[in-house]
Amino acid sequence: VLNSLRVSQFNAFKIALFWRFRGKKVKTFQNYPTMCCTVPVDVQFVDAPENQYPIAGKNYKIRCHVKGEPYPLIDWYKGDTLIAENSENYIRQADGLFIKNVTEADDGTYKCAAVVMQTGVYKSRNIKVEVQVPPQILPLEPVEVVEGETASTKCAATGKPPPVYQWIKLDQRNDLSSTDRFNVKNRT
């Protein structure tokens, strides 16, 4: 009878068998059988941030490193749809889901689902993936300026999250929003 067992002790054990008669040990068996004991360790999400931010046009791994004993099987879902193991765009890896050439279509909520078949334990982690799109400056309209008069120009850019604009005079590297001479609006 094992009265207690710590997880750090699981491995192979030698068991001594003996027979008692009226409280005295009468015979000890010389051949000790080996018992293998596996102590279940609950499913743990070790590295699985709930918000992840891949960049469009690059490869990315959605991190979901899971531990457990026995080791759980991992399934991946995008929304409620199971991602097939032989998917063209997604590759299942031991510590995550690899996405080839990320696009905005990869935005969404993914589920990393772990199940231990031997014990029936099931745990899942929802991971929100928000694809970042690098800013692209749209072509500027040509502007004619008469010396001494007020003029304006507009910069437009796309990106996700929406780009933050900063006007800089290149020869002096000055931020034009901090000078009295220029009126800079943060959105253009």
C-alpha positions in Angstrom: 0.0 0.0 0.0 1.4 3.4 -1.0 0.3 5.9 1.7 1.4 8.9 -0.3 3.1 9.6 -3.6 4.4 13.0 -4.9 4.5 13.8 -8.6 8.3 14.0 -8.4 8.4 10.4 -7.3 6.6 8.7 -10.2 8.7 6.3 -12.1 9.3 2.5 -11.6 9.0 1.0 -8.2 10.3 -2.2 -6.7 7.7 -4.0 -4.6 8.7 -6.4 -1.9 6.1 -9.1 -1.3 6.0 -11.2 1.8 3.6 -13.4 3.7 2.8 -12.9 7.4 1.6 -15.6 9.8 0.4 -14.5 13.2 2.1 -11.1 12.8 5.5 -12.5 11.9 7.1 -12.3 8.4 7.3 -15.8 7.2 8.5 -15.7 3.7 9.8 -12.9 1.4 9.6 -13.3 -2.4 13.0 -12.9 -4.0 11.9 -11.8 -7.4 10.7 -8.2 -7.1 8.2 -7.2 -9.8 8.4 -3.7 -11.2 5.3 -1.5 -11.1 5.1 1.5 -13.4 3.1 4.3 -12.0 2.0 7.4 -13.9 0.6 10.2 -11.9 -1.8 12.4 -13.9 -0.8 16.0 -14.2 -3.7 18.4 -15.1 -3.6 20.2 -18.4 -1.8 23.5 -18.1 -1.5 26.3 -20.7 2.2 27.3 -20.3 2.6 29.9 -23.1 -0.8 30.8 -24.7 -1.4 34.6 -24.6 -5.0 35.4 -25.1 -4.2 38.3 -27.5 -1.7 37.9 -30.3 -0.8 40.3 -33.1 0.7 38.8 -36.3 1.8 41.1 -39.1 0.2 40.7 -42.5 2.5 39.3 -45.2 4.7 37.4 -42.7 4.6 33.9 -41.3 3.4 33.7 -37.6 2.9 31.1 -34.9 -0.1 31.4 -32.7 1.5 30.3 -29.4 -0.3 27.7 -27.3 2.2 25.5 -25.4 0.3 22.9 -23.3 1.6 20.5 -20.7 0.0 17.6 -19.0 0.5 13.9 -18.1 -0.5 12.0 -20.0 0.2 14.5 -22.8 -3.0 15.9 -24.2 -4.0 15.8 -27.9 -4.4 19.3 -29.3 -7.1 20.5 -31.8 -7.4 23.9 -33.3 -10.5 25.8 -34.2 -11.1 29.1 -35.9 -14.4 30.3 -34.6 -16.4 27.1 -34.4 -14.7 25.4 -37.4 -12.1 22.7 -36.8 -8.8 23.4 -38.6 -7.9 20.3 -40.6 -4.5 18.7 -39.9 -3.6 18.9 -43.6 -4.6 22.5 -44.1 -2.7 24.5 -46.7 -2.4 27.7 -44.7 -2.1 26.3 -41.1 0.4 23.9 -39.7 -0.1 22.3 -36.3 3.0 22.3 -34.2 3.7 21.1 -30.7 3.7 24.6 -29.2 1.2 26.4 -31.5 -0.4 26.9 -34.9 1.8 28.1 -37.7 0.2 30.4 -40.2 1.8 30.8 -43.6 1.7 34.3 -45.1 -0.7 36.0 -42.7 -3.6 38.0 -44.3 -6.4 40.0 -42.7 -8.6 37.0 -43.3 -6.7 35.3 -40.5 -8.2 37.8 -38.0 -10.5 36.2 -35.5 -10.8 34.0 -32.4 -8.9 30.7 -32.3 -9.4 28.0 -29.8 -6.6 25.8 -28.7 -8.4 22.7 -27.3 -6.5 20.0 -25.2 -8.0 16.6 -24.4 -6.5 13.8 -22.4 -8.1 10.6 -23.9 -7.1 8.4 -20.9 -8.8 10.6 -18.3 -11.4 12.6 -20.3 -10.0 15.9 -19.2 -10.8 18.7 -21.6 -9.6 22.3 -21.5 -9.5 25.0 -24.0 -8.1 28.5 -24.4 -9.6 31.2 -26.7 -6.9 33.3 -28.4 -7.9 36.5 -30.1 -5.7 37.1 -33.2 -5.6 40.7 -34.5 -3.6 41.0 -37.7 -1.5 44.1 -37.9 -1.2 45.8 -41.4 1.9 48.0 -41.8 1.0 51.6 -42.8 0.9 52.4 -46.5 1.1 56.1 -47.4 -1.2 57.0 -50.3 0.2 59.2 -53.1 0.3 62.9 -52.2 -1.5 65.4 -54.4 0.8 68.0 -55.9 0.5 71.4 -54.2 1.5 74.8 -55.6 2.5 77.3 -53.0 2.9 81.0 -53.4 5.6 82.4 -51.1 4.1 84.4 -48.2 0.6 82.8 -48.4 -0.9 80.0 -46.4 -1.0 76.6 -47.9 -2.0 73.1 -46.9 -1.5 69.5 -47.9 -2.9 66.3 -46.7 -1.3 62.9 -46.0 -3.5 59.8 -46.2 -2.4 56.3 -45.1 -4.0 52.9 -44.5 -3.0 50.4 -41.9 -4.2 48.4 -38.9 -4.2 49.7 -36.3 -4.9 53.1 -37.9 -1.6 54.9 -38.5 -0.4 57.9 -36.3 0.8 60.8 -38.4 3.8 62.9 -37.7 5.1 65.6 -40.0 8.9 66.1 -39.9 11.1 68.7 -41.7 13.8 66.4 -43.0 16.8 68.8 -43.1 16.4 69.6 -39.4 14.5 66.5 -38.1 12.0 68.9 -36.4 8.5 67.7 -35.5 6.4 70.3 -37.2 3.5 70.0 -34.7 5.7 71.5 -32.0 6.4 74.7 -34.0 4.3 77.9 -34.2 4.7 78.3 -37.9 2.8 75.0 -38.8 -0.6 73.8 -37.8 -0.6 70.0 -37.9 -3.8 67.9 -37.4 -3.2 64.5 -35.9 -5.4 62.6 -38.4 -3.8 63.9 -41.7 
